[in-house]
Amino acid sequence: MNFQNARFLAAYGTFRQLPPSENMEIAFSGHSNVGKSSLLNAIFGRRSLARVSATPGKTATVNFYRVDNVDFVDLPGYGYAKVSKAEKDRWRDLIGGYLADGRRDLALIVQLVDIRHPPTADDVMMINYLIDNELPFIVVLTKADKLNKSERAAREEALKTELPCYEDLTVVPFSAVTKEGVERLRGIVTELAEEA
């Protein structure tokens, strides 16, 4: 796959607007400001295809990108406090509706967790949801460059008890700065695309 050929397809603000799957889909889920857009840009080898913002909660739509015959789906970040209840409800319906829609050709969910902190209650709830619903997923630990070696080792050890079913998870440390994890993620996507 030539990831640099990625292109933006469309953004949808409500579950009803989502079109049926045209291709295999890989969805990206995580807390607001965890680095989903930065991760996508790193995978695509593009600087600003997915809009990056320092403001949490900026991605309020489901954004679709395409590389060859694979659609990359950037879900709105969850858990951001400074939006209205109505907006939170809309995000929940959008994310929940997308994940629960059995008609989608959903090959993988990439669940992002900030390595610097213990997973939030929302992170743990999302991982349990994915496990309970037998949805295929991996965990990507973002912002790995922001910890020194001993801090990182301590956080990686703590995650073994903080993340549900840790021993059964595929966990990929990632940094948008150093590009750690990019080739591994591209390899996972390529393998899924070849099996499709």
Beta strands, then each sheet from edge to edge (+ up, - down):
strand 1: 7-12
strand 2: 24-30
strand 3: 62-67
strand 4: 70-74
strand 5: 106-114
strand 6: 137-142
strand 7: 171-173
sheet 1: 1+ 3- 4+ 2+ 5+ 6+ 7+
end
